[in-house]
Amino acid sequence: MREIIGAGMAAIVLTTASVASAADPQITVTGSGEVQVSPDMAVLDLGAQLRAETAAAVMAQTAETTQALLDALEAAGIAAADIQTRRAGLRPVFEQSPNGDAAPVPVAFEADSLLTVKVRDLSVLSGIYGAASEAGATRFDGLRFELSDPAEALAGARGAAVGDARLRAETYAQAAGLSLGSVLEIAEPGSNPRPMEFRSMAADMGAMPVAPGSLTVSAQITVVYALTE
């Protein structure tokens, strides 16, 4: 199964064998198309953020919690290839002296470990939150729904965009007393599957109900047509 890919700026240019000269009348239109599809994958960011008096202590606690979280995700059926460390950090926590005449000194240390998890079976998604919370997760930074393979949806959106471009061109040509001729050029400036996103600041989520909703996959196509009298 292919990974989600973002919208590219790749341009596809198709030119007829005999291109009209600059003096020939032309019309350039941009058509838009979109399709609604149900997502089949969720991507969530979760992990732990802990504090202790020493760097060694907080790193040990964070490592233990992260391992427990990895074990919980594996038990929930998440493949190792679908779990990636997004962030792992350590930083001192400073306290300013009351009169402000001394440099701040570290009074504790904070460490965090954030994982990006792909959930390919949406039926287990709500239980992931409870399992992660029980494993010690304290950060739930976001959830987005995606398509594991957007190719079919993009093809539908592109087809709708071409149809929209032709309808626009025909409308303008008729209004000008002309007829639509052959296609001289087609260009795709970009296509974009737009995910619905869910965010929460809660640390203890339990078996959070989750509604996947739908995704809008859109495309834009610019077409140059010849015009005839």
C-alpha positions in Angstrom: 0.0 0.0 0.0 1.5 3.4 -1.0 2.1 6.1 1.5 0.2 9.3 1.6 1.8 11.8 -0.7 1.3 15.6 -0.5 0.0 17.7 -3.3 2.8 18.3 -5.8 3.4 21.1 -8.2 4.2 18.8 -11.1 3.0 20.2 -14.4 1.7 18.0 -17.1 1.7 19.7 -20.5 0.1 18.1 -23.6 0.5 19.8 -26.9 -1.2 18.9 -30.2 0.8 18.0 -33.3 0.0 21.3 -35.0 -0.1 24.1 -32.5 -2.0 27.2 -33.5 0.0 30.3 -34.2 0.0 33.3 -31.9 -2.4 35.0 -34.3 -5.1 32.3 -33.9 -7.7 32.9 -31.3 -7.4 31.0 -28.1 -9.0 30.8 -24.7 -7.3 29.7 -21.5 -9.5 28.5 -18.6 -8.9 26.8 -15.3 -11.3 24.2 -14.1 -11.8 22.8 -10.6 -13.0 19.4 -9.5 -13.3 17.6 -6.2 -14.6 14.3 -4.8 -15.6 13.3 -1.3 -14.1 10.0 0.0 -14.0 8.2 3.3 -10.5 8.1 4.9 -9.0 4.7 5.5 -6.1 5.7 7.7 -5.5 7.9 10.7 -2.2 9.5 11.8 -1.8 10.7 15.4 0.9 12.3 17.4 1.3 11.2 21.0 3.9 10.7 23.7 5.1 11.7 27.1 6.4 14.9 28.7 7.9 14.4 32.2 9.8 16.4 34.8 12.3 15.4 37.4 15.1 16.9 39.6 17.9 15.6 37.5 18.5 15.0 33.8 19.3 11.4 34.3 16.2 10.7 36.3 13.8 12.3 33.8 15.5 10.6 30.8 15.1 7.2 32.6 11.4 7.9 33.3 10.8 9.1 29.8 12.5 6.1 28.3 10.5 3.7 30.5 7.2 5.4 29.5 8.1 5.5 25.8 8.9 1.7 25.9 5.6 1.1 27.6 3.8 3.1 25.0 5.5 1.2 22.2 4.5 -2.1 23.8 0.9 -0.9 24.1 0.8 0.2 20.4 2.2 -3.2 19.3 -0.4 -5.0 21.5 -3.1 -2.9 19.7 -1.9 -4.2 16.4 0.2 -1.3 15.2 3.1 -2.4 13.0 6.6 -1.2 14.0 6.9 0.4 10.5 3.9 2.6 11.3 5.5 4.1 14.4 8.1 6.8 14.1 9.8 9.0 16.7 9.0 12.6 15.8 10.7 14.3 18.7 13.0 13.4 21.7 14.2 16.3 23.8 15.7 17.3 27.1 15.8 20.8 28.6 16.4 22.5 32.0 13.7 24.3 33.9 15.0 27.6 35.3 13.9 29.6 38.3 14.7 33.3 38.5 15.9 34.7 41.8 13.3 36.8 43.7 15.3 40.0 43.4 16.5 39.3 39.9 20.1 40.1 40.7 21.4 36.6 40.0 21.5 34.4 37.0 18.6 31.9 36.8 19.6 28.4 37.9 18.1 25.1 36.8 15.7 23.6 39.4 14.5 20.6 37.3 14.7 19.0 33.9 12.0 18.2 31.4 12.1 15.5 28.8 9.7 14.6 26.1 9.3 11.9 23.5 6.7 12.2 20.8 5.6 9.5 18.4 3.8 9.7 15.1 1.6 6.6 14.7 -0.3 5.5 11.6 -3.5 3.5 12.3 -4.6 1.6 9.3 -7.5 -0.1 11.0 -9.9 2.7 12.0 -12.0 0.3 14.1 -9.3 0.2 16.8 -8.6 4.0 16.7 -10.7 5.0 19.7 -9.1 2.3 21.8 -5.6 3.5 21.0 -6.1 6.6 23.2 -7.1 4.5 26.2 -4.2 2.1 25.7 -1.7 5.0 25.3 -3.1 6.8 28.4 -2.8 3.6 30.5 0.8 3.2 29.2 1.6 6.7 30.6 1.2 9.0 27.6 0.7 12.6 28.6 0.7 14.3 25.2 -1.9 13.9 22.5 -0.9 16.5 19.9 -3.2 15.8 17.0 -5.1 13.4 14.8 -5.7 13.6 11.1 -7.4 11.3 8.7 -5.8 10.5 5.4 -6.0 8.1 2.4 -3.3 5.4 2.2 -3.5 5.6 -1.6 -5.2 8.8 -3.1 -4.6 7.8 -6.8 -8.2 6.8 -7.5 -9.7 9.9 -5.8 -7.2 12.2 -7.5 -8.2 10.7 -10.9 -11.8 11.4 -10.2 -11.0 15.0 -9.1 -8.9 15.6 -12.3 -11.7 14.2 -14.5 -14.2 16.6 -12.9 -11.7 19.5 -13.3 -11.3 18.8 -17.0 -15.1 18.7 -17.4 -15.4 22.0 -15.5 -12.8 23.6 -17.7 -14.5 22.6 -20.9 -17.9 23.9 -19.6 -16.3 27.2 -18.8 -14.6 27.4 -22.2 -17.8 26.6 -24.1 -19.7 29.2 -22.1 -17.2 32.0 -22.9 -16.8 30.9 -26.6 -20.6 31.0 -27.2 -20.9 34.3 -25.5 -18.2 35.7 -27.9 -20.0 34.1 -30.9 -17.2 31.6 -31.5 -16.9 27.8 -31.3 -14.6 25.7 -29.2 -11.8 24.0 -31.1 -9.1 21.5 -30.2 -7.2 21.4 -27.0 -3.8 23.0 -27.4 -2.4 22.6 -23.9 -3.4 21.1 -20.5 -1.5 21.9 -17.3 -2.1 20.8 -13.7 -0.8 23.4 -11.2 -1.5 21.2 -8.2 -3.8 18.7 -6.5 -4.6 18.6 -2.8 -6.2 16.0 -0.6 -7.4 18.0 2.4 -7.6 16.0 5.7 -10.0 16.7 8.5 -8.0 17.3 11.7 -8.7 16.6 15.3 -6.7 18.1 18.2 -6.9 17.7 21.9 -5.0 18.8 25.0 -6.4 16.2 27.2 -3.9 13.9 28.9 -6.3 11.1 29.9 -8.5 10.4 26.9 -9.8 7.0 27.7 -11.7 5.2 24.9 -12.3 8.5 23.0 -15.0 8.2 20.4 -13.6 9.3 17.0 -15.6 10.3 13.9 -13.5 9.9 10.7 -15.9 12.1 8.6 -14.8 12.5 5.0 -11.9 13.9 2.9 -12.1 16.3 0.1 -9.7 15.5 -2.7 -9.4 18.4 -5.2 -7.7 19.2 -8.4 -7.2 22.2 -10.7 -6.6 21.9 -14.4 -5.7 24.7 -16.8 -6.6 24.1 -20.4 -5.9 26.2 -23.6 -8.4 25.7 -26.4 -8.3 26.9 -29.9 -11.3 29.0 -31.0 -13.0 28.9 -34.4 -15.6 31.2 -36.0 
